[in-house]
């Protein structure tokens, strides 16, 4: 997998997990504060789209993951 694919995989997983933990109707509901984490991930995705820079992608490349096209 390339770095951009991993970033999107992790972001999608974090969003779905934090929604499951933050929505009261979920069987694994913990706290409404998990929705703040969902907003944080969304804000980072928005920032990376506007600035064309993503910290996680930079870190993955330093660990030797191939960059995307």
N, C-alpha and C positions, 0 to 999 in steps of 0.2 A: 504494500500500500504506500501511496505517496503521502507527503506531509499534509497536503490540503484535505485529503480523504480522511486521515486520522483526526484532524481538527473538527471536521464536520460530524464524524462518527461520535467523538467525545461530546461535542456540543449537543447533538441530538439526544444522546444518552442522558446527559446532565439535565436537559430540559424535561424529558419524560419522567425521569426519576424525581426531580424536584416538584413537578406537578402532582405526581402520585403521593408524595409526602405532604403537600401543601393544600390540596383540595379536600374540603371536609367530607365529601361523598365517597372518597377513596377508602378502600378497606385497609390501607396502610397509612392513613392520615396520622401525622405527628403534630404539626404546627403550621399556622398560617405564614410564619416567617420563612418557610421554604420557598414561598412565592417570590421573596426578595432575591433568592438565588437564581430563580428563573429569569427575573428582570436583569440581573447582573450578566448572565450568559447572553441574553438578547442584546444588551447594551454593548457587550464586547464584540458580538457579531456585527452590529451596526457600525461600531468604530472601525473594525478591520475592513469593512466594505468601503468606508469613506476615506480612510488613510492608506489603504493597501498595505498595512502592517499588522501582524498578529504575533503576540509574544509567544504563544504556544507553538506556532509554526517555526519561529526562530529557534526555540529550545529543541524541538524535534530535529531540526536540521543539524544542530550541534551534536546531537546524539547519533547522527549518521543516517537518518531517514532521508530517502530520496525526495527532492523537491517535486512539486507537481508541474504540469505543463502550463 
